[in-house]
Amino acid sequence: MIATVFKYLVIGVAALLALKVAFAIATGLLAIAIAAAPLVLVGWVVYKIASPKKSERQITEADRRWLES
């Protein structure tokens, strides 16, 4: 009887520790994502501003001949 109670106590403590570790990892990943989001947004905006517009893109003569063939 006492062995069964002790077994369930150990299982419960192990489950709580596993949940604590899982929540700690999830919280850490969320904090990294929140910290990185502004950097990613700024990078995307700079990329969109610096990249050539679609109307300015030119295809080479060889590509044009290939497309028309």
PDB file of N, CA, C and O in Angstrom, chain B, residues numbered from 101:
ATOM      1  N   MET B 101       0.830  -1.200   0.000  1.00  0.00           N
ATOM      2  CA  MET B 101       0.000   0.000   0.000  1.00  0.00           C
ATOM      3  C   MET B 101       0.867   1.253   0.000  1.00  0.00           C
ATOM      4  O   MET B 101       0.664   2.162  -0.805  1.00  0.00           O
ATOM      5  N   ILE B 102       1.834   1.290   0.912  1.00  0.00           N
ATOM      6  CA  ILE B 102       2.711   2.460   0.976  1.00  0.00           C
ATOM      7  C   ILE B 102       3.581   2.536  -0.279  1.00  0.00           C
ATOM      8  O   ILE B 102       3.894   3.625  -0.759  1.00  0.00           O
ATOM      9  N   ALA B 103       3.962   1.389  -0.797  1.00  0.00           N
ATOM     10  CA  ALA B 103       4.769   1.372  -2.019  1.00  0.00           C
ATOM     11  C   ALA B 103       3.982   1.958  -3.194  1.00  0.00           C
ATOM     12  O   ALA B 103       4.550   2.671  -4.021  1.00  0.00           O
ATOM     13  N   THR B 104       2.715   1.670  -3.272  1.00  0.00           N
ATOM     14  CA  THR B 104       1.876   2.213  -4.337  1.00  0.00           C
ATOM     15  C   THR B 104       1.741   3.723  -4.207  1.00  0.00           C
ATOM     16  O   THR B 104       1.836   4.446  -5.199  1.00  0.00           O
ATOM     17  N   VAL B 105       1.519   4.199  -2.989  1.00  0.00           N
ATOM     18  CA  VAL B 105       1.402   5.640  -2.761  1.00  0.00           C
ATOM     19  C   VAL B 105       2.712   6.326  -3.116  1.00  0.00           C
ATOM     20  O   VAL B 105       2.716   7.378  -3.755  1.00  0.00           O
ATOM     21  N   PHE B 106       3.820   5.730  -2.701  1.00  0.00           N
ATOM     22  CA  PHE B 106       5.133   6.293  -3.000  1.00  0.00           C
ATOM     23  C   PHE B 106       5.382   6.318  -4.510  1.00  0.00           C
ATOM     24  O   PHE B 106       5.929   7.284  -5.040  1.00  0.00           O
ATOM     25  N   LYS B 107       4.975   5.246  -5.195  1.00  0.00           N
ATOM     26  CA  LYS B 107       5.153   5.167  -6.643  1.00  0.00           C
ATOM     27  C   LYS B 107       4.378   6.306  -7.331  1.00  0.00           C
ATOM     28  O   LYS B 107       4.913   6.970  -8.219  1.00  0.00           O
ATOM     29  N   TYR B 108       3.136   6.526  -6.924  1.00  0.00           N
ATOM     30  CA  TYR B 108       2.344   7.605  -7.519  1.00  0.00           C
ATOM     31  C   TYR B 108       2.912   8.979  -7.172  1.00  0.00           C
ATOM     32  O   TYR B 108       2.820   9.903  -7.980  1.00  0.00           O
ATOM     33  N   LEU B 109       3.488   9.124  -6.002  1.00  0.00           N
ATOM     34  CA  LEU B 109       4.129  10.373  -5.617  1.00  0.00           C
ATOM     35  C   LEU B 109       5.327  10.662  -6.521  1.00  0.00           C
ATOM     36  O   LEU B 109       5.504  11.788  -6.986  1.00  0.00           O
ATOM     37  N   VAL B 110       6.132   9.656  -6.760  1.00  0.00           N
ATOM     38  CA  VAL B 110       7.297   9.823  -7.630  1.00  0.00           C
ATOM     39  C   VAL B 110       6.863  10.141  -9.058  1.00  0.00           C
ATOM     40  O   VAL B 110       7.450  11.003  -9.713  1.00  0.00           O
ATOM     41  N   ILE B 111       5.846   9.452  -9.533  1.00  0.00           N
ATOM     42  CA  ILE B 111       5.335   9.717 -10.883  1.00  0.00           C
ATOM     43  C   ILE B 111       4.784  11.138 -10.973  1.00  0.00           C
ATOM     44  O   ILE B 111       5.011  11.826 -11.968  1.00  0.00           O
ATOM     45  N   GLY B 112       4.069  11.581  -9.952  1.00  0.00           N
ATOM     46  CA  GLY B 112       3.528  12.947  -9.950  1.00  0.00           C
ATOM     47  C   GLY B 112       4.624  13.998  -9.939  1.00  0.00           C
ATOM     48  O   GLY B 112       4.547  14.986 -10.669  1.00  0.00           O
ATOM     49  N   VAL B 113       5.636  13.790  -9.120  1.00  0.00           N
ATOM     50  CA  VAL B 113       6.753  14.745  -9.071  1.00  0.00           C
ATOM     51  C   VAL B 113       7.485  14.768 -10.411  1.00  0.00           C
ATOM     52  O   VAL B 113       7.848  15.840 -10.895  1.00  0.00           O
ATOM     53  N   ALA B 114       7.706  13.614 -11.010  1.00  0.00           N
ATOM     54  CA  ALA B 114       8.369  13.547 -12.313  1.00  0.00           C
ATOM     55  C   ALA B 114       7.536  14.260 -13.378  1.00  0.00           C
ATOM     56  O   ALA B 114       8.085  14.955 -14.233  1.00  0.00           O
ATOM     57  N   ALA B 115       6.227  14.091 -13.330  1.00  0.00           N
ATOM     58  CA  ALA B 115       5.357  14.761 -14.296  1.00  0.00           C
ATOM     59  C   ALA B 115       5.403  16.274 -14.115  1.00  0.00           C
ATOM     60  O   ALA B 115       5.435  17.012 -15.099  1.00  0.00           O
ATOM     61  N   LEU B 116       5.408  16.742 -12.879  1.00  0.00           N
ATOM     62  CA  LEU B 116       5.498  18.180 -12.631  1.00  0.00           C
ATOM     63  C   LEU B 116       6.828  18.749 -13.114  1.00  0.00           C
ATOM     64  O   LEU B 116       6.873  19.838 -13.685  1.00  0.00           O
ATOM     65  N   LEU B 117       7.912  18.007 -12.883  1.00  0.00           N
ATOM     66  CA  LEU B 117       9.216  18.457 -13.370  1.00  0.00           C
ATOM     67  C   LEU B 117       9.243  18.510 -14.903  1.00  0.00           C
ATOM     68  O   LEU B 117       9.792  19.445 -15.486  1.00  0.00           O
ATOM     69  N   ALA B 118       8.656  17.515 -15.540  1.00  0.00           N
ATOM     70  CA  ALA B 118       8.609  17.498 -17.001  1.00  0.00           C
ATOM     71  C   ALA B 118       7.796  18.679 -17.529  1.00  0.00           C
ATOM     72  O   ALA B 118       8.186  19.311 -18.512  1.00  0.00           O
ATOM     73  N   LEU B 119       6.674  18.979 -16.887  1.00  0.00           N
ATOM     74  CA  LEU B 119       5.868  20.133 -17.292  1.00  0.00           C
ATOM     75  C   LEU B 119       6.627  21.438 -17.085  1.00  0.00           C
ATOM     76  O   LEU B 119       6.548  22.350 -17.908  1.00  0.00           O
ATOM     77  N   LYS B 120       7.361  21.519 -15.978  1.00  0.00           N
ATOM     78  CA  LYS B 120       8.144  22.724 -15.704  1.00  0.00           C
ATOM     79  C   LYS B 120       9.195  22.936 -16.785  1.00  0.00           C
ATOM     80  O   LYS B 120       9.375  24.055 -17.265  1.00  0.00           O
ATOM     81  N   VAL B 121       9.880  21.887 -17.165  1.00  0.00           N
ATOM     82  CA  VAL B 121      10.896  21.987 -18.213  1.00  0.00           C
ATOM     83  C   VAL B 121      10.251  22.350 -19.553  1.00  0.00           C
ATOM     84  O   VAL B 121      10.775  23.188 -20.287  1.00  0.00           O
ATOM     85  N   ALA B 122       9.124  21.726 -19.869  1.00  0.00           N
ATOM     86  CA  ALA B 122       8.451  22.011 -21.139  1.00  0.00           C
ATOM     87  C   ALA B 122       7.985  23.465 -21.196  1.00  0.00           C
ATOM     88  O   ALA B 122       8.152  24.127 -22.220  1.00  0.00           O
ATOM     89  N   PHE B 123       7.409  23.959 -20.116  1.00  0.00           N
ATOM     90  CA  PHE B 123       6.967  25.352 -20.103  1.00  0.00           C
ATOM     91  C   PHE B 123       8.140  26.317 -20.135  1.00  0.00           C
ATOM     92  O   PHE B 123       8.031  27.393 -20.724  1.00  0.00           O
ATOM     93  N   ALA B 124       9.252  25.959 -19.520  1.00  0.00           N
ATOM     94  CA  ALA B 124      10.438  26.807 -19.565  1.00  0.00           C
ATOM     95  C   ALA B 124      10.981  26.905 -20.990  1.00  0.00           C
ATOM     96  O   ALA B 124      11.365  27.986 -21.437  1.00  0.00           O
ATOM     97  N   ILE B 125      11.012  25.794 -21.689  1.00  0.00           N
ATOM     98  CA  ILE B 125      11.469  25.799 -23.079  1.00  0.00           C
ATOM     99  C   ILE B 125      10.523  26.609 -23.949  1.00  0.00           C
ATOM    100  O   ILE B 125      10.968  27.411 -24.769  1.00  0.00           O
ATOM    101  N   ALA B 126       9.230  26.409 -23.779  1.00  0.00           N
ATOM    102  CA  ALA B 126       8.244  27.150 -24.572  1.00  0.00           C
ATOM    103  C   ALA B 126       8.332  28.651 -24.292  1.00  0.00           C
ATOM    104  O   ALA B 126       8.233  29.459 -25.215  1.00  0.00           O
ATOM    105  N   THR B 127       8.514  29.021 -23.047  1.00  0.00           N
ATOM    106  CA  THR B 127       8.644  30.434 -22.695  1.00  0.00           C
ATOM    107  C   THR B 127       9.906  31.033 -23.303  1.00  0.00           C
ATOM    108  O   THR B 127       9.883  32.156 -23.807  1.00  0.00           O
ATOM    109  N   GLY B 128      10.994  30.295 -23.257  1.00  0.00           N
ATOM    110  CA  GLY B 128      12.243  30.767 -23.862  1.00  0.00           C
ATOM    111  C   GLY B 128      12.119  30.967 -25.363  1.00  0.00           C
ATOM    112  O   GLY B 128      12.594  31.967 -25.902  1.00  0.00           O
ATOM    113  N   LEU B 129      11.486  30.026 -26.034  1.00  0.00           N
ATOM    114  CA  LEU B 129      11.293  30.157 -27.480  1.00  0.00           C
ATOM    115  C   LEU B 129      10.384  31.336 -27.814  1.00  0.00           C
ATOM    116  O   LEU B 129      10.617  32.048 -28.791  1.00  0.00           O
ATOM    117  N   LEU B 130       9.356  31.537 -27.005  1.00  0.00           N
ATOM    118  CA  LEU B 130       8.466  32.666 -27.228  1.00  0.00           C
ATOM    119  C   LEU B 130       9.199  33.988 -27.018  1.00  0.00           C
ATOM    120  O   LEU B 130       8.992  34.939 -27.772  1.00  0.00           O
ATOM    121  N   ALA B 131      10.051  34.052 -26.000  1.00  0.00           N
ATOM    122  CA  ALA B 131      10.821  35.274 -25.750  1.00  0.00           C
ATOM    123  C   ALA B 131      11.775  35.560 -26.896  1.00  0.00           C
ATOM    124  O   ALA B 131      11.944  36.716 -27.285  1.00  0.00           O
ATOM    125  N   ILE B 132      12.399  34.526 -27.440  1.00  0.00           N
ATOM    126  CA  ILE B 132      13.299  34.711 -28.578  1.00  0.00           C
ATOM    127  C   ILE B 132      12.514  35.187 -29.793  1.00  0.00           C
ATOM    128  O   ILE B 132      12.967  36.073 -30.518  1.00  0.00           O
ATOM    129  N   ALA B 133      11.342  34.605 -30.018  1.00  0.00           N
ATOM    130  CA  ALA B 133      10.521  35.003 -31.158  1.00  0.00           C
ATOM    131  C   ALA B 133      10.069  36.457 -31.034  1.00  0.00           C
ATOM    132  O   ALA B 133      10.066  37.196 -32.018  1.00  0.00           O
ATOM    133  N   ILE B 134       9.692  36.861 -29.833  1.00  0.00           N
ATOM    134  CA  ILE B 134       9.255  38.239 -29.627  1.00  0.00           C
ATOM    135  C   ILE B 134      10.423  39.196 -29.794  1.00  0.00           C
ATOM    136  O   ILE B 134      10.247  40.291 -30.327  1.00  0.00           O
ATOM    137  N   ALA B 135      11.612  38.808 -29.350  1.00  0.00           N
ATOM    138  CA  ALA B 135      12.790  39.668 -29.484  1.00  0.00           C
ATOM    139  C   ALA B 135      13.243  39.755 -30.936  1.00  0.00           C
ATOM    140  O   ALA B 135      13.751  40.794 -31.359  1.00  0.00           O
ATOM    141  N   ALA B 136      13.070  38.691 -31.700  1.00  0.00           N
ATOM    142  CA  ALA B 136      13.551  38.677 -33.077  1.00  0.00           C
ATOM    143  C   ALA B 136      12.552  39.288 -34.053  1.00  0.00           C
ATOM    144  O   ALA B 136      12.947  39.692 -35.147  1.00  0.00           O
ATOM    145  N   ALA B 137      11.303  39.368 -33.705  1.00  0.00           N
ATOM    146  CA  ALA B 137      10.282  39.852 -34.634  1.00  0.00           C
ATOM    147  C   ALA B 137      10.558  41.270 -35.157  1.00  0.00           C
ATOM    148  O   ALA B 137      10.434  41.485 -36.362  1.00  0.00           O
ATOM    149  N   PRO B 138      10.924  42.244 -34.316  1.00  0.00           N
ATOM    150  CA  PRO B 138      11.210  43.580 -34.860  1.00  0.00           C
ATOM    151  C   PRO B 138      12.398  43.588 -35.814  1.00  0.00           C
ATOM    152  O   PRO B 138      12.395  44.316 -36.806  1.00  0.00           O
ATOM    153  N   LEU B 139      13.414  42.782 -35.518  1.00  0.00           N
ATOM    154  CA  LEU B 139      14.573  42.718 -36.408  1.00  0.00           C
ATOM    155  C   LEU B 139      14.192  42.135 -37.761  1.00  0.00           C
ATOM    156  O   LEU B 139      14.627  42.625 -38.803  1.00  0.00           O
ATOM    157  N   VAL B 140      13.383  41.096 -37.737  1.00  0.00           N
ATOM    158  CA  VAL B 140      12.941  40.484 -38.988  1.00  0.00           C
ATOM    159  C   VAL B 140      12.084  41.470 -39.777  1.00  0.00           C
ATOM    160  O   VAL B 140      12.214  41.563 -40.997  1.00  0.00           O
ATOM    161  N   LEU B 141      11.224  42.196 -39.102  1.00  0.00           N
ATOM    162  CA  LEU B 141      10.370  43.175 -39.775  1.00  0.00           C
ATOM    163  C   LEU B 141      11.199  44.284 -40.413  1.00  0.00           C
ATOM    164  O   LEU B 141      10.945  44.664 -41.555  1.00  0.00           O
ATOM    165  N   VAL B 142      12.180  44.803 -39.694  1.00  0.00           N
ATOM    166  CA  VAL B 142      13.040  45.857 -40.244  1.00  0.00           C
ATOM    167  C   VAL B 142      13.826  45.319 -41.444  1.00  0.00           C
ATOM    168  O   VAL B 142      13.953  46.000 -42.461  1.00  0.00           O
ATOM    169  N   GLY B 143      14.345  44.109 -41.322  1.00  0.00           N
ATOM    170  CA  GLY B 143      15.066  43.499 -42.444  1.00  0.00           C
ATOM    171  C   GLY B 143      14.192  43.325 -43.665  1.00  0.00           C
ATOM    172  O   GLY B 143      14.639  43.561 -44.788  1.00  0.00           O
ATOM    173  N   TRP B 144      12.964  42.919 -43.465  1.00  0.00           N
ATOM    174  CA  TRP B 144      12.046  42.726 -44.584  1.00  0.00           C
ATOM    175  C   TRP B 144      11.729  44.059 -45.265  1.00  0.00           C
ATOM    176  O   TRP B 144      11.684  44.140 -46.492  1.00  0.00           O
ATOM    177  N   VAL B 145      11.509  45.101 -44.459  1.00  0.00           N
ATOM    178  CA  VAL B 145      11.209  46.429 -45.020  1.00  0.00           C
ATOM    179  C   VAL B 145      12.406  46.948 -45.814  1.00  0.00           C
ATOM    180  O   VAL B 145      12.236  47.473 -46.914  1.00  0.00           O
ATOM    181  N   VAL B 146      13.608  46.807 -45.271  1.00  0.00           N
ATOM    182  CA  VAL B 146      14.806  47.250 -45.992  1.00  0.00           C
ATOM    183  C   VAL B 146      14.968  46.470 -47.278  1.00  0.00           C
ATOM    184  O   VAL B 146      15.307  47.050 -48.310  1.00  0.00           O
ATOM    185  N   TYR B 147      14.737  45.180 -47.240  1.00  0.00           N
ATOM    186  CA  TYR B 147      14.834  44.356 -48.442  1.00  0.00           C
ATOM    187  C   TYR B 147      13.837  44.813 -49.502  1.00  0.00           C
ATOM    188  O   TYR B 147      14.184  44.925 -50.678  1.00  0.00           O
ATOM    189  N   LYS B 148      12.595  45.077 -49.088  1.00  0.00           N
ATOM    190  CA  LYS B 148      11.581  45.505 -50.051  1.00  0.00           C
ATOM    191  C   LYS B 148      11.918  46.876 -50.644  1.00  0.00           C
ATOM    192  O   LYS B 148      11.648  47.126 -51.819  1.00  0.00           O
ATOM    193  N   ILE B 149      12.498  47.751 -49.848  1.00  0.00           N
ATOM    194  CA  ILE B 149      12.853  49.079 -50.353  1.00  0.00           C
ATOM    195  C   ILE B 149      14.055  48.978 -51.287  1.00  0.00           C
ATOM    196  O   ILE B 149      14.085  49.644 -52.321  1.00  0.00           O
ATOM    197  N   ALA B 150      15.037  48.163 -50.943  1.00  0.00           N
ATOM    198  CA  ALA B 150      16.278  48.088 -51.707  1.00  0.00           C
ATOM    199  C   ALA B 150      16.160  47.216 -52.951  1.00  0.00           C
ATOM    200  O   ALA B 150      16.934  47.392 -53.892  1.00  0.00           O
ATOM    201  N   SER B 151      15.226  46.292 -52.983  1.00  0.00           N
ATOM    202  CA  SER B 151      15.125  45.407 -54.139  1.00  0.00           C
ATOM    203  C   SER B 151      14.538  46.163 -55.327  1.00  0.00           C
ATOM    204  O   SER B 151      13.713  47.060 -55.157  1.00  0.00           O
ATOM    205  N   PRO B 152      14.970  45.793 -56.527  1.00  0.00           N
ATOM    206  CA  PRO B 152      14.441  46.490 -57.705  1.00  0.00           C
ATOM    207  C   PRO B 152      12.952  46.229 -57.897  1.00  0.00           C
ATOM    208  O   PRO B 152      12.441  45.161 -57.559  1.00  0.00           O
ATOM    209  N   LYS B 153      12.288  47.206 -58.432  1.00  0.00           N
ATOM    210  CA  LYS B 153      10.857  47.066 -58.683  1.00  0.00           C
ATOM    211  C   LYS B 153      10.631  46.110 -59.848  1.00  0.00           C
ATOM    212  O   LYS B 153      11.522  45.896 -60.670  1.00  0.00           O
ATOM    213  N   LYS B 154       9.446  45.545 -59.908  1.00  0.00           N
ATOM    214  CA  LYS B 154       9.152  44.588 -60.975  1.00  0.00           C
ATOM    215  C   LYS B 154       9.238  45.237 -62.354  1.00  0.00           C
ATOM    216  O   LYS B 154       9.644  44.591 -63.320  1.00  0.00           O
ATOM    217  N   SER B 155       8.863  46.495 -62.448  1.00  0.00           N
ATOM    218  CA  SER B 155       8.903  47.158 -63.748  1.00  0.00           C
ATOM    219  C   SER B 155      10.341  47.437 -64.191  1.00  0.00           C
ATOM    220  O   SER B 155      10.590  47.617 -65.383  1.00  0.00           O
ATOM    221  N   GLU B 156      11.280  47.475 -63.263  1.00  0.00           N
ATOM    222  CA  GLU B 156      12.669  47.752 -63.600  1.00  0.00           C
ATOM    223  C   GLU B 156      13.448  46.494 -63.947  1.00  0.00           C
ATOM    224  O   GLU B 156      14.562  46.586 -64.462  1.00  0.00           O
ATOM    225  N   ARG B 157      12.895  45.337 -63.680  1.00  0.00           N
ATOM    226  CA  ARG B 157      13.617  44.102 -63.955  1.00  0.00           C
ATOM    227  C   ARG B 157      13.633  43.862 -65.460  1.00  0.00           C
ATOM    228  O   ARG B 157      12.621  44.014 -66.145  1.00  0.00           O
ATOM    229  N   GLN B 158      14.788  43.491 -65.947  1.00  0.00           N
ATOM    230  CA  GLN B 158      14.958  43.206 -67.363  1.00  0.00           C
ATOM    231  C   GLN B 158      15.436  41.763 -67.527  1.00  0.00           C
ATOM    232  O   GLN B 158      16.269  41.290 -66.754  1.00  0.00           O
ATOM    233  N   ILE B 159      14.913  41.074 -68.525  1.00  0.00           N
ATOM    234  CA  ILE B 159      15.414  39.744 -68.813  1.00  0.00           C
ATOM    235  C   ILE B 159      16.434  39.861 -69.937  1.00  0.00           C
ATOM    236  O   ILE B 159      16.368  40.770 -70.764  1.00  0.00           O
ATOM    237  N   THR B 160      17.358  38.942 -69.951  1.00  0.00           N
ATOM    238  CA  THR B 160      18.408  38.987 -70.961  1.00  0.00           C
ATOM    239  C   THR B 160      17.836  38.582 -72.313  1.00  0.00           C
ATOM    240  O   THR B 160      16.754  38.003 -72.413  1.00  0.00           O
ATOM    241  N   GLU B 161      18.593  38.905 -73.332  1.00  0.00           N
ATOM    242  CA  GLU B 161      18.165  38.564 -74.693  1.00  0.00           C
ATOM    243  C   GLU B 161      18.095  37.045 -74.870  1.00  0.00           C
ATOM    244  O   GLU B 161      17.205  36.547 -75.559  1.00  0.00           O
ATOM    245  N   ALA B 162      19.014  36.315 -74.263  1.00  0.00           N
ATOM    246  CA  ALA B 162      19.005  34.854 -74.360  1.00  0.00           C
ATOM    247  C   ALA B 162      17.743  34.286 -73.679  1.00  0.00           C
ATOM    248  O   ALA B 162      17.131  33.351 -74.195  1.00  0.00           O
ATOM    249  N   ASP B 163      17.364  34.841 -72.543  1.00  0.00           N
ATOM    250  CA  ASP B 163      16.143  34.392 -71.879  1.00  0.00           C
ATOM    251  C   ASP B 163      14.910  34.715 -72.712  1.00  0.00           C
ATOM    252  O   ASP B 163      13.978  33.914 -72.780  1.00  0.00           O
ATOM    253  N   ARG B 164      14.901  35.874 -73.341  1.00  0.00           N
ATOM    254  CA  ARG B 164      13.761  36.255 -74.186  1.00  0.00           C
ATOM    255  C   ARG B 164      13.625  35.310 -75.362  1.00  0.00           C
ATOM    256  O   ARG B 164      12.513  34.895 -75.689  1.00  0.00           O
ATOM    257  N   ARG B 165      14.754  34.949 -76.023  1.00  0.00           N
ATOM    258  CA  ARG B 165      14.705  34.005 -77.140  1.00  0.00           C
ATOM    259  C   ARG B 165      14.216  32.640 -76.667  1.00  0.00           C
ATOM    260  O   ARG B 165      13.447  31.978 -77.364  1.00  0.00           O
ATOM    261  N   TRP B 166      14.666  32.213 -75.468  1.00  0.00           N
ATOM    262  CA  TRP B 166      14.238  30.913 -74.946  1.00  0.00           C
ATOM    263  C   TRP B 166      12.744  30.915 -74.665  1.00  0.00           C
ATOM    264  O   TRP B 166      12.051  29.938 -74.950  1.00  0.00           O
ATOM    265  N   LEU B 167      12.247  32.019 -74.102  1.00  0.00           N
ATOM    266  CA  LEU B 167      10.819  32.104 -73.791  1.00  0.00           C
ATOM    267  C   LEU B 167       9.976  32.115 -75.059  1.00  0.00           C
ATOM    268  O   LEU B 167       8.893  31.530 -75.092  1.00  0.00           O
ATOM    269  N   GLU B 168      10.456  32.763 -76.080  1.00  0.00           N
ATOM    270  CA  GLU B 168       9.677  32.876 -77.323  1.00  0.00           C
ATOM    271  C   GLU B 168       9.765  31.623 -78.188  1.00  0.00           C
ATOM    272  O   GLU B 168       8.970  31.462 -79.114  1.00  0.00           O
ATOM    273  N   SER B 169      10.698  30.750 -77.912  1.00  0.00           N
ATOM    274  CA  SER B 169      10.828  29.550 -78.748  1.00  0.00           C
ATOM    275  C   SER B 169       9.863  28.466 -78.323  1.00  0.00           C
ATOM    276  O   SER B 169       9.840  27.390 -78.921  1.00  0.00           O
TER     277      SER B 169
END
